[in-house]
Amino acid sequence: MSAFGYCADVDCYYGREEIEVIEEILPDTVMTFDTFTDPPGVVLFPEEAELVRRAADKRRTEFTTARHCVHRAMERLGVPPVPVLSGAHGEPAWPPGVVGSITHCAGYRAAAVSAGPGTIGIDAEPDGPLPPGVLEAISVAQEREPLRRLAAEHPGTSWDRILFSAKESVYKAWYPLARRWLDFQDAVIVLDPLHGTFDARLLVAGPRWHGQPVSGFAGRWMARRGLVLTAIAVTAPPAGRKAA
């Protein structure tokens, strides 16, 4: 069984035209902040700034805006912003009681946080076909024929890119629970074109959550404003209820 299920805010800082998108595919227990710009004058915590002190300008800009999104999302959660550093494998090191995920690609940065325990995985990619050879590297055989059918039945959607993004979100949700690597080919993704959802079945033994082994995740996807976005949210069940 799959242990999990997942299911416009406008921020005056950027002006009324800056409508957030990632929140549309996350439950309301998750607080988000995203932007299509790199705002000037963002000040990192000194510990965060040290992480990118020697980085190239592009990397420093991405990191700075992404951490800005993290701090604003934490404020929306009601948590005072604190430095969010990097773990041994580059993953965000969230403060106690907070789980979250960060994504950035050309022209877009986003963060999503929630009260722990649990896990979140979000990913954003440019809405366009994968480069030649990438699909074969990141997919398993049983995923490719469904992708071909989706492309024929629903043209104009970058189904291979959505698959790639979904696998990125799966890894981001997996790692905080398992604390070990998950390869692209260690999960099989089934995309639902009508409801904007996906299911991920793990092909390796997973960690345990509320006493049950994790065998998969359920997530949501959408294509908007030149982007493909995917999200997974696993949060603690309400008091008195078991995780579905």
SEKESE-264810 format. One record per residue: residue number from 0; residue in three letters; x, y, z of N, C-alpha, C in turn. Coordinates in steps of 0.001 Angstrom, whole numbers, m for minus. Each point is the difference from the previous one (the first is absolute). Layout:
residues N
(r NUM; "ALA"; (X; Y; Z); (X; Y; Z); (X; Y; Z))
...
This chain:
residues 244
(r 0; "MET"; (853; m1193; 0); (m853; 1193; 0); (882; 1233; 0))
(r 1; "SER"; (m517; 1065; m543); (710; 1266; 68); (m364; 678; 1308))
(r 2; "ALA"; (1015; 430; 732); (m251; 554; 1328); (m520; 1426; m53))
(r 3; "PHE"; (99; 643; m1149); (m257; 1435; m31); (m1035; 394; m1035))
(r 4; "GLY"; (m604; 1170; 226); (m819; 633; m1010); (166; 1494; 102))
(r 5; "TYR"; (m195; 693; m1062); (62; 1438; 34); (m1367; 537; m338))
(r 6; "CYS"; (181; 271; 329); (m1237; 216; m606); (146; m792; m1186))
(r 7; "ALA"; (m819; 17769; m2227); (1279; 564; m404); (201; 1238; 818))
(r 8; "ASP"; (1017; m1058; 874); (312; 1099; 879); (823; 1036; m754))
(r 9; "VAL"; (m270; 1321; 237); (779; 1056; m643); (760; 747; 1084))
(r 10; "ASP"; (1293; 101; m157); (818; 640; 1022); (328; 1427; m427))
(r 11; "CYS"; (m332; 949; 890); (189; 1404; m365); (1474; 349; m174))
(r 12; "TYR"; (880; m841; 524); (1441; 277; m152); (385; 110; m1463))
(r 13; "TYR"; (m639; m832; m851); (327; m16; m1415); (m1027; 728; m855))
(r 14; "GLY"; (m1083; 461; 607); (m1027; 647; m782); (m1164; m944; m249))
(r 15; "ARG"; (m1138; 546; m312); (m1218; m800; m109); (15; m963; m1166))
(r 16; "GLU"; (876; 207; m969); (7; m886; m1162); (776; m1293; 253))
(r 17; "GLU"; (730; m93; 1105); (847; m1170; 266); (m829; m1067; 711))
(r 18; "ILE"; (m622; m895; m745); (m874; m1021; 559); (789; m1290; 179))
(r 19; "GLU"; (m86; m565; 1169); (739; m1225; 285); (m676; m1205; m643))
(r 20; "VAL"; (810; m1001; m327); (m539; m1163; m706); (209; m1305; 747))
(r 21; "ILE"; (1121; m191; 673); (293; m1303; 592); (m1026; m380; 1052))
(r 22; "GLU"; (m598; 983; 671); (m978; m293; 1044); (m1229; m714; m551))
(r 23; "GLU"; (m277; 134; m1306); (m1181; m620; m584); (48; m1520; 9))
(r 24; "ILE"; (1194; m582; 118); (105; m1455; m10); (492; m540; 1342))
(r 25; "LEU"; (m194; 784; 1049); (367; m424; 1348); (m1179; 200; 939))
(r 26; "PRO"; (m118; m822; 1048); (m1106; 173; 952); (164; 1272; 804))
(r 27; "ASP"; (m1082; 435; 628); (56; 1277; 709); (763; m79; 1314))
(r 28; "THR"; (469; m1187; 390); (876; m117; 1157); (1442; 368; m339))
(r 29; "VAL"; (278; 193; m1286); (1337; 345; m467); (23; 1477; m382))
(r 30; "MET"; (957; 731; 533); (163; 1403; m330); (1079; 137; m1077))
(r 31; "THR"; (m259; 876; m973); (912; 136; m1131); (359; 1456; m246))
(r 32; "PHE"; (1062; 185; m732); (341; 1310; m541); (787; m244; m1274))
(r 33; "ASP"; (m403; 637; m1089); (727; m155; m1258); (90; 1326; m724))
(r 34; "THR"; (915; 73; m944); (205; 1240; m741); (588; m294; m1369))
(r 35; "PHE"; (m328; 856; m951); (545; m75; m1355); (1123; 1018; m207))
(r 36; "THR"; (401; 657; 1083); (1056; 1009; m94); (1014; m235; 1115))
(r 37; "ASP"; (1158; 620; m143); (999; 10; 1074); (m4; 1395; 612))
(r 38; "PRO"; (m701; 182; 1111); (m127; 1354; 563); (1337; 523; 474))
(r 39; "PRO"; (252; 1280; m201); (1269; 589; 467); (m8; 187; 1504))
(r 40; "GLY"; (1194; 62; 550); (130; 363; 1400); (m306; m1089; 1004))
(r 41; "VAL"; (m136; m1261; m444); (m258; m1086; 945); (1255; m231; 850))
(r 42; "VAL"; (m186; m94; 1298); (1114; m221; 927); (m152; m1384; 619))
(r 43; "LEU"; (987; m842; m195); (11; m1327; 596); (505; 60; 1438))
(r 44; "PHE"; (m304; m1025; 769); (688; m182; 1269); (1481; m231; m292))
(r 45; "PRO"; (891; 461; 875); (1432; m165; m272); (403; m1446; m288))
(r 46; "GLU"; (m606; m947; 715); (340; m1408; m219); (m405; m462; m1394))
(r 47; "GLU"; (m1118; 527; m499); (m429; m348; m1349); (905; 641; m1040))
(r 48; "ALA"; (320; 1264; 221); (869; 706; m942); (1349; m691; m132))
(r 49; "GLU"; (487; m570; 1073); (1295; m681; m37); (m32; m1206; m933))
(r 50; "LEU"; (m1158; m655; m134); (m105; m1180; m857); (261; 324; m1464))
(r 51; "VAL"; (m288; 1225; m420); (156; 361; m1416); (1005; 1139; m182))
(r 52; "ARG"; (845; 199; 995); (945; 1112; m74); (919; m114; m1213))
(r 53; "ARG"; (385; m1214; m360); (911; m191; m1127); (m736; m498; m1254))
(r 54; "ALA"; (m1312; m26; 34); (m768; m525; m1132); (m38; 1003; m1147))
(r 55; "ALA"; (m266; m510; m1195); (m205; 871; m1158); (m1243; 855; 212))
(r 56; "ASP"; (m59; 1120; m704); (m1108; 942; 187); (m1356; m663; m206))
(r 57; "LYS"; (m143; m833; m1021); (m1284; m654; m283); (m422; m873; 1171))
(r 58; "ARG"; (909; m806; 500); (m310; m870; 1130); (m334; 819; 1241))
(r 59; "ARG"; (745; 1072; 234); (m253; 831; 1181); (m1384; 652; m88))
(r 60; "THR"; (m363; 465; m1186); (m1306; 633; m172); (m1129; m996; 218))
(r 61; "GLU"; (122; m1190; m589); (m1019; m1035; 197); (m147; m346; 1476))
(r 62; "PHE"; (1115; m214; 657); (m19; m368; 1410); (m626; 1105; 838))
(r 63; "THR"; (380; 1245; m265); (m496; 1119; 799); (m1510; 142; m127))
(r 64; "THR"; (m508; m31; m1224); (m1445; 146; m176); (m741; m1204; 569))
(r 65; "ALA"; (549; m1198; m175); (m657; m1190; 545); (m71; 70; 1520))
(r 66; "ARG"; (1081; 437; 651); (m45; 128; 1459); (m936; 1128; 419))
(r 67; "HIS"; (m101; 1045; m794); (m1006; 1036; 262); (m1392; m614; m6))
(r 68; "CYS"; (m279; m868; m971); (m1299; m684; m50); (m201; m860; 1238))
(r 69; "VAL"; (1053; m678; 440); (m75; m815; 1211); (m381; 860; 1200))
(r 70; "HIS"; (675; 1122; 169); (m257; 852; 1164); (m1438; 532; m20))
(r 71; "ARG"; (m471; 406; m1170); (m1372; 514; m84); (m1028; m1100; 250))
(r 72; "ALA"; (268; m1213; m505); (m911; m1118; 245); (m36; m353; 1484))
(r 73; "MET"; (1140; 62; 666); (31; m272; 1436); (m806; 1038; 771))
(r 74; "GLU"; (105; 1253; m414); (m813; 1038; 639); (m1484; m315; m139))
(r 75; "ARG"; (m413; m452; m1174); (m1409; m342; m219); (m427; m1194; 848))
(r 76; "LEU"; (949; m865; 319); (m284; m1147; 862); (m76; 416; 1465))
(r 77; "GLY"; (437; 1214; 296); (20; 467; 1371); (1269; m368; 737))
(r 78; "VAL"; (1065; m285; m769); (1284; m376; 565); (1003; 1115; m280))
(r 79; "PRO"; (685; 512; 1000); (1012; 1029; m274); (1069; m543; m943))
(r 80; "PRO"; (333; 722; m1055); (1034; m477; m920); (1333; m208; 715))
(r 81; "VAL"; (664; m1074; m357); (1327; m323; 518); (862; m422; m1182))
(r 82; "PRO"; (1310; m53; 164); (842; m480; m1097); (m365; m1430; m383))
(r 83; "VAL"; (m159; m241; m1282); (m223; m1351; m505); (1242; m368; m797))
(r 84; "LEU"; (826; m829; 604); (1282; m358; m591); (m161; m1258; m850))
(r 85; "SER"; (1080; m633; m360); (m41; m1170; m871); (558; m1208; 719))
(r 86; "GLY"; (m633; m1165; m243); (464; m1241; 582); (1142; m595; m796))
(r 87; "ALA"; (339; m1235; 350); (1165; m662; m588); (m122; m178; m1497))
(r 88; "HIS"; (m1223; m119; m513); (m218; m218; m1422); (m638; 1217; m681))
(r 89; "GLY"; (126; 1161; 634); (m529; 1222; m585); (m1456; 269; 301))
(r 90; "GLU"; (m650; m896; 747); (m1416; 171; 315); (m173; 1107; 1037))
(r 91; "PRO"; (m1142; 717; m8); (m231; 1026; 1019); (m63; m629; 1393))
(r 92; "ALA"; (642; 642; 955); (m10; m459; 1389); (m1047; 817; 759))
(r 93; "TRP"; (m1205; m515; 69); (m1114; 744; 586); (107; 31; 1515))
(r 94; "PRO"; (m496; 1062; 634); (36; 67; 1464); (m962; m1022; 610))
(r 95; "PRO"; (184; m345; 1264); (m905; m956; 646); (m1453; 439; m116))
(r 96; "GLY"; (m863; m961; m309); (m1424; 273; m94); (m469; 493; m1347))
(r 97; "VAL"; (917; 152; m960); (m356; 498; m1334); (481; m998; m1048))
(r 98; "VAL"; (m837; m267; m995); (401; m758; m1180); (m237; 893; m1209))
(r 99; "GLY"; (751; m246; m1063); (m175; 874; m1151); (749; m474; m1218))
(r 100; "SER"; (m86; 810; m1049); (669; m299; m1262); (212; 1309; m745))
(r 101; "ILE"; (1040; 15; m833); (383; 1179; m774); (174; m421; m1447))
(r 102; "THR"; (m356; 879; m927); (289; m253; m1406); (347; 1311; m690))
(r 103; "HIS"; (809; m95; m1035); (263; 1166; m841); (391; m473; m1384))
(r 104; "CYS"; (m407; 772; m984); (416; m206; m1380); (54; 1379; m640))
(r 105; "ALA"; (309; 74; m1255); (132; 1297; m664); (m1285; 801; 145))
(r 106; "GLY"; (91; 1148; 673); (m1141; 899; 130); (m1000; m359; 1065))
(r 107; "TYR"; (338; m930; 900); (m984; m381; 1019); (716; m568; 1216))
(r 108; "ARG"; (m460; 394; 1208); (492; m552; 1266); (m1205; m218; 914))
(r 109; "ALA"; (47; m1053; 824); (m1130; m277; 886); (455; m795; 1208))
(r 110; "ALA"; (m745; 168; 1081); (210; m791; 1209); (m1356; m366; 572))
(r 111; "ALA"; (m46; m1163; 647); (m1225; m466; 656); (392; m586; 1344))
(r 112; "VAL"; (m730; 362; 1054); (309; m488; 1343); (m1284; m373; 718))
(r 113; "SER"; (156; m898; 980); (m1131; m406; 827); (532; m403; 1357))
(r 114; "ALA"; (m898; m98; 966); (390; m501; 1308); (233; m1497; m90))
(r 115; "GLY"; (1105; m467; 582); (308; m1416; m28); (m795; m765; 1046))
(r 116; "PRO"; (87; m1344; m21); (842; m795; m893); (m629; m136; m1381))
(r 117; "GLY"; (760; m543; m912); (m468; m199; m1360); (1100; 301; m984))
(r 118; "THR"; (m378; 258; m1226); (969; 340; m1021); (m709; 683; m1155))
(r 119; "ILE"; (740; 827; m724); (m527; 721; m1159); (1015; m117; m1123))
(r 120; "GLY"; (m471; m138; m1225); (855; 55; m1174); (m642; 846; m1071))
(r 121; "ILE"; (660; 1066; m432); (m505; 815; m1100); (1079; 124; m1056))
(r 122; "ASP"; (m438; 172; m1254); (962; 177; m1083); (m633; 847; m1092))
(r 123; "ALA"; (816; 841; m618); (m411; 820; m1139); (1003; m191; m1120))
(r 124; "GLU"; (m506; m115; m1217); (827; m191; m1179); (m551; 865; m1135))
(r 125; "PRO"; (834; 369; m960); (m530; 686; m1186); (m936; m927; m765))
(r 126; "ASP"; (m1094; 530; m495); (m1000; m799; m712); (456; m212; m1433))
(r 127; "GLY"; (703; m1088; m208); (489; m351; m1323); (530; m1411; 24))
(r 128; "PRO"; (190; m628; m1162); (476; m1385; m47); (1372; m145; 653))
(r 129; "LEU"; (250; m1184; 542); (1316; m303; 532); (1022; m71; m1128))
(r 130; "PRO"; (1248; 304; 277); (1041; m166; m1018); (99; m1465; m439))
(r 131; "PRO"; (481; m253; m1209); (128; m1372; m489); (793; m875; 961))
(r 132; "GLY"; (m515; m1209; 234); (679; m968; 829); (m334; 59; 1473))
(r 133; "VAL"; (m575; 1121; 470); (m264; 133; 1431); (m1148; m908; 437))
(r 134; "LEU"; (m1054; m80; m799); (m1135; m840; 382); (443; m1447; 214))
(r 135; "GLU"; (821; m508; m892); (458; m1380; 122); (832; m192; 1266))
(r 136; "ALA"; (686; 1049; 424); (856; m92; 1183); (m781; 62; 1300))
(r 137; "ILE"; (m1166; 676; m10); (m712; 221; 1263); (m1257; m837; 139))
(r 138; "SER"; (m381; m727; m1022); (m1262; m744; 34); (243; m1503; m36))
(r 139; "VAL"; (m1030; m751; 348); (20; m1453; m151); (m934; m360; m1152))
(r 140; "ALA"; (132; m1226; m492); (m709; m393; m1219); (m1504; 190; 114))
(r 141; "GLN"; (m590; m353; 1155); (m1459; 79; 114); (m529; 1430; 38))
(r 142; "GLU"; (886; 987; 90); (m447; 1394; m39); (m40; 553; m1414))
(r 143; "ARG"; (746; m569; m916); (181; 632; m1314); (m1203; m158; m918))
(r 144; "GLU"; (m636; m1156; m18); (m1171; m171; m853); (m1153; 888; 458))
(r 145; "PRO"; (m313; 67; 1308); (m1018; 968; 433); (331; 1436; m396))
(r 146; "LEU"; (1286; 377; 35); (370; 1349; m433); (m297; 208; m1470))
(r 147; "ARG"; (276; m1008; m810); (m294; 124; m1434); (m1502; 153; m234))
(r 148; "ARG"; (m808; m727; 769); (m1455; 133; m140); (m463; 1385; 440))
(r 149; "LEU"; (539; 482; 1101); (m373; 1336; 464); (359; 1058; m1041))
(r 150; "ALA"; (1172; m125; m599); (422; 970; m1012); (m930; m17; m1201))
(r 151; "ALA"; (m492; m1189; m364); (m907; m113; m1143); (m1398; 517; 338))
(r 152; "GLU"; (m463; m286; 1213); (m1368; 364; 389); (m104; 1426; 521))
(r 153; "HIS"; (1078; 524; 535); (m6; 1354; 582); (1233; 750; m487))
(r 154; "PRO"; (40; 330; m1286); (1174; 702; m530); (108; 1408; 589))
(r 155; "GLY"; (1201; 522; m67); (219; 1346; 516); (434; 35; 1453))
(r 156; "THR"; (45; m1166; 648); (456; m82; 1379); (1318; m763; 40))
(r 157; "SER"; (946; 487; 761); (1330; m618; 83); (m35; m1130; 1024))
(r 158; "TRP"; (m577; m1132; m388); (m194; m1105; 937); (1318; m563; 505))
(r 159; "ASP"; (1015; m27; m856); (1293; m500; 471); (592; 920; 1064))
(r 160; "ARG"; (m209; 1306; m156); (504; 953; 997); (m787; m134; 1309))
(r 161; "ILE"; (m1299; m246; m93); (m801; m203; 1211); (472; m1245; 734))
(r 162; "LEU"; (293; m1065; m738); (526; m1214; 618); (1306; 296; 732))
(r 163; "PHE"; (899; 700; m665); (1277; 355; 616); (m227; 801; 1273))
(r 164; "SER"; (m866; 1002; m58); (m267; 847; 1159); (m613; m810; 1134))
(r 165; "ALA"; (m930; m901; m334); (m619; m833; 1032); (1059; m831; 716))
(r 166; "LYS"; (970; m532; m750); (1056; m800; 634); (884; 866; 886))
(r 167; "GLU"; (219; 1237; m395); (744; 916; 869); (m757; 235; 1309))
(r 168; "SER"; (m1309; 200; m88); (m794; 205; 1212); (m15; m1244; 871))
(r 169; "VAL"; (m44; m1173; m632); (43; m1247; 765); (1298; m90; 793))
(r 170; "TYR"; (1121; 302; m648); (1278; m71; 708); (33; 985; 1165))
(r 171; "LYS"; (m480; 1214; m233); (25; 1006; 1062); (m884; m403; 1179))
(r 172; "ALA"; (m1119; m691; m285); (m861; m478; 1080); (592; m1236; 674))
(r 173; "TRP"; (662; m842; m764); (579; m1243; 508); (1172; 247; 947))
(r 174; "TYR"; (914; 882; m394); (1278; 89; 698); (m135; 349; 1485))
(r 175; "PRO"; (m830; 961; 395); (m88; 299; 1433); (m512; m1165; 835))
(r 176; "LEU"; (m780; m895; m603); (m513; m1154; 724); (1011; m1139; 38))
(r 177; "ALA"; (663; m249; m1143); (877; m1158; m121); (1465; 321; 262))
(r 178; "ARG"; (406; 1248; m260); (1390; 444; 157); (955; m826; m857))
(r 179; "ARG"; (m456; m406; m1160); (870; m706; m930); (m442; 294; m1423))
(r 180; "TRP"; (893; m269; m952); (m201; 304; m1404); (m1171; m779; m574))
(r 181; "LEU"; (m716; 615; m929); (m1038; m663; m787); (260; 332; m1454))
(r 182; "ASP"; (225; m1012; m815); (299; 225; m1406); (m1271; 316; m779))
(r 183; "PHE"; (145; 662; m1154); (m1150; 286; m856); (m773; m1268; m331))
(r 184; "GLN"; (701; m1107; m170); (m645; m1243; m410); (m455; m856; 1175))
(r 185; "ASP"; (m2; 569; 1198); (m483; m711; 1180); (m1464; 292; 303))
(r 186; "ALA"; (m668; 733; m873); (m1422; 293; 187); (m684; 22; m1359))
(r 187; "VAL"; (m1224; m521; m42); (m813; 14; m1210); (m1101; 1036; 176))
(r 188; "ILE"; (m89; 942; m938); (m974; 1085; 63); (m1144; m269; m963))
(r 189; "VAL"; (m1222; 182; 491); (m1199; m67; m844); (m653; 1377; 41))
(r 190; "LEU"; (m92; 646; m1152); (m561; 1354; m95); (m1475; m60; m364))
(r 191; "ASP"; (m801; 796; 668); (m1425; 135; m317); (m183; 1320; m738))
(r 192; "PRO"; (m335; m46; m1297); (m103; 1242; m769); (m1260; 802; 290))
(r 193; "LEU"; (m1010; m626; 566); (m1280; 668; 198); (m96; 726; 1344))
(r 194; "HIS"; (646; m528; 1015); (m139; 565; 1338); (1262; 699; 491))
(r 195; "GLY"; (1050; m7; m819); (1232; 664; 403); (665; m659; 1194))
(r 196; "THR"; (m64; m1331; 56); (607; m733; 1105); (981; m1027; m542))
(r 197; "PHE"; (784; m569; 897); (858; m1120; m370); (186; m906; 1204))
(r 198; "ASP"; (285; m1267; m291); (344; m974; 1025); (1410; m490; m260))
(r 199; "ALA"; (753; m185; 1070); (1367; m503; m92); (93; m1285; 813))
(r 200; "ARG"; (350; m1081; m655); (189; m1286; 679); (1490; m261; 136))
(r 201; "LEU"; (454; m181; 1231); (1407; m245; 248); (373; m1430; m354))
(r 202; "LEU"; (1157; m177; m621); (500; m1310; m370); (1075; m494; 962))
(r 203; "VAL"; (228; 750; 1055); (963; m373; 1040); (m704; 104; 1344))
(r 204; "ALA"; (583; m657; 995); (m577; 48; 1339); (61; 1421; 538))
(r 205; "GLY"; (m1109; 465; 526); (m66; 1360; 504); (77; 70; 1515))
(r 206; "PRO"; (71; 1200; 541); (m6; 184; 1454); (m1392; m260; 558))
(r 207; "ARG"; (m148; 153; 1290); (m1312; m189; 630); (m560; 1351; 420))
(r 208; "TRP"; (m1318; 108; m83); (m695; 1228; 386); (m1237; m403; 783))
(r 209; "HIS"; (m86; 452; 1254); (m1091; m379; 889); (m186; m1510; 38))
(r 210; "GLY"; (1135; m705; 69); (m26; m1439; 171); (m207; m805; m1264))
(r 211; "GLN"; (m147; 666; m1141); (m229; m703; m1256); (1142; 270; m973))
(r 212; "PRO"; (377; m1017; m801); (1038; 245; m995); (m508; 916; m1108))
(r 213; "VAL"; (841; 878; m443); (m340; 898; m1099); (220; m750; m1313))
(r 214; "SER"; (m1047; m164; m777); (135; m669; m1292); (m240; 938; m1171))
(r 215; "GLY"; (m387; 1230; 285); (m237; 946; m1085); (m464; 1342; 501))
(r 216; "PHE"; (m163; 899; m951); (m483; 1346; 274); (m1083; 347; m1010))
(r 217; "ALA"; (m840; 930; 360); (m954; 576; m937); (262; 1492; m84))
(r 218; "GLY"; (m99; 564; m1171); (320; 1410; m177); (m897; 676; m1015))
(r 219; "ARG"; (294; 1253; m247); (m755; 793; m963); (964; 702; m940))
(r 220; "TRP"; (m484; 307; m1192); (814; 704; m980); (m847; 1053; m698))
(r 221; "MET"; (684; 971; m611); (m697; 938; m879); (1020; 661; m911))
(r 222; "ALA"; (m490; 518; m1110); (807; 781; m939); (m588; 1403; m40))
(r 223; "ARG"; (832; 1000; 313); (m499; 1370; 106); (1144; 976; m243))
(r 224; "ARG"; (m251; 1036; m745); (941; 1108; m181); (1380; m469; m460))
(r 225; "GLY"; (m5; m961; m925); (1256; m470; m548); (751; m968; 884))
(r 226; "LEU"; (m668; m493; 1038); (631; m909; 951); (m794; m1295; 113))
(r 227; "VAL"; (689; m1054; 375); (m599; m1228; 490); (317; m70; 1485))
(r 228; "LEU"; (m1009; m219; 838); (191; m64; 1440); (m600; m1287; 541))
(r 229; "THR"; (692; m614; 953); (m519; m1183; 675); (183; 167; 1498))
(r 230; "ALA"; (m843; m688; 773); (67; 146; 1455); (m507; m1250; 693))
(r 231; "ILE"; (645; m310; 1107); (m384; m1062; 916); (m16; 603; 1400))
(r 232; "ALA"; (m1020; m325; 773); (m47; 471; 1398); (m463; m1146; 883))
(r 233; "VAL"; (815; m341; 954); (m307; m1026; 989); (26; 672; 1358))
(r 234; "THR"; (m1142; 63; 643); (m69; 675; 1279); (m576; m927; 1049))
(r 235; "ALA"; (239; 322; 1252); (m487; m823; 1096); (m1519; m33; m17))
(r 236; "PRO"; (m603; m1165; 269); (m1461; m77; 34); (m555; 772; 1183))
(r 237; "PRO"; (m1224; 528; m124); (m612; 679; 1145); (m87; m932; 1213))
(r 238; "ALA"; (m66; 577; 1175); (m68; m793; 1218); (m1168; m988; m74))
(r 239; "GLY"; (276; m1236; 382); (m1059; m1004; 6); (m183; m724; m1308))
(r 240; "ARG"; (751; 376; m1042); (m134; m650; m1310); (1330; m589; m409))
(r 241; "LYS"; (m60; m1124; m699); (1201; m609; m561); (256; 555; m1378))
(r 242; "ALA"; (1256; m32; m432); (336; 415; m1358); (m705; m893; m1001))
(r 243; "ALA"; (m537; 612; m1074); (m729; m806; m1000); (958; m869; m777))
